[in-house]
Amino acid sequence: MKKTLLKTTALLAAMLLSASLASGKPKKSGKKSAKDSGEAAAALKTATEDFIRVEAGTFMMGICEERSWYGDKDAVHSVTLTRSFYICDHEVTNAEYKAVMGKTYRLSKGDNLPVTWVTWDNAIDYCNTLSEMQGLTPCYTKEKGNVTCDFSANGYRLPTDAEWEYAARAGDNSTEIRVWSGIHEELEWDYDRSALDNAVGEYAWFEYNSGNKLHPGKEKKPNAWGLYDMIGNVHEWCWDWYASSSNEPATDPTGPAVGSGTRGRGPTRITRGGAGWDCGPGGSTVATRDCDEPAKRHPWRGFRVVRTADD
């Protein structure tokens, strides 16, 4: 009986193997194809090489209350950044995220589109993983749900709130007028909104020109430092916990050590930029600050990365 059962099992296995070979279908190896490998290599190249060096310096952050439009603004104050840094000239794309993390999100489609539906924690994990892949020292340490950052490490990280605005301003220290990443306002724009929309539209995808959808990076003009989509397209996660700032001068600010509840929500992290399909020009200035809980996902939330310069 036992021998008969073994013979029957072997016969069935042989029949199944024969049918599989006869079908001509390739067996799944689980290995990436040459095309997939090539696409991943190309994505890693843009993820690690398309960076602009930003020199340390002092700038005026925020905008005076009389010229604010809407959204949360920083109080006007002087900020000194003592560390030069490199900032990616574009927002992290779906292709780049997939090449590093092995997957993207079901609702985040299009290789060249900015990755969205990512939480702040997802962005942190991406930074550490990319750092390890490149043989760099990761900036972030996670312990019992708490994340700390070593800003002296040479790995990838999110920009601080101040670093983001410094890069977005690209040398424009105006605080008495509204500034977009690439242009600053002319007073008559308060009365000629179409002229404002056209001017900002040279640099940004926003509510009135985006067709209510995301767009690939680098389709608009860069700012004076060569950075694309610092305004418009997606809001970008920053490192800092959200808090109202004072008008006192600051050096290398990184936000409060612990977040507090904001607008009836739990602790929130700062986001910058502007959503391409639900914000007009007023919601996309370099001084406009928004925030969200770090575990939240949204179709308009993405990020870009920076690295502290070695010297």
Number of C-alpha atoms within 10 A of each C-alpha: 6 7 8 9 10 11 12 12 12 12 12 12 12 12 11 12 11 11 11 13 11 9 8 8 8 8 8 6 7 6 8 10 10 9 9 12 13 12 16 19 14 14 22 20 12 17 24 17 10 13 19 17 18 19 14 16 13 17 20 21 26 28 25 18 13 8 11 21 17 12 14 16 21 21 19 20 18 16 21 19 18 12 17 17 22 20 26 21 26 24 28 25 27 22 26 30 27 18 21 22 15 10 12 21 13 7 10 16 15 14 17 17 19 27 29 26 18 23 20 27 15 15 23 23 19 22 25 21 18 23 21 14 10 14 11 15 15 23 23 19 14 11 8 5 8 8 12 13 16 14 17 13 17 19 25 29 29 25 25 22 23 26 26 24 24 24 26 28 27 18 16 19 17 17 19 14 15 23 25 27 31 26 18 18 15 13 11 10 13 11 9 11 12 12 14 19 19 13 18 25 19 14 23 32 31 28 22 17 15 18 12 15 16 22 20 16 18 16 13 15 16 19 22 16 17 17 24 24 29 31 30 33 32 29 29 29 31 27 23 23 23 25 20 9 14 11 13 10 13 15 12 15 15 18 19 12 9 12 16 14 12 15 9 6 10 13 18 24 24 23 27 29 32 32 28 29 20 16 17 19 24 19 27 30 31 28 30 26 23 20 23 23 19 19 12 13 16 13 16 21 25 28 25 26 27 25 25 22 18 11 6
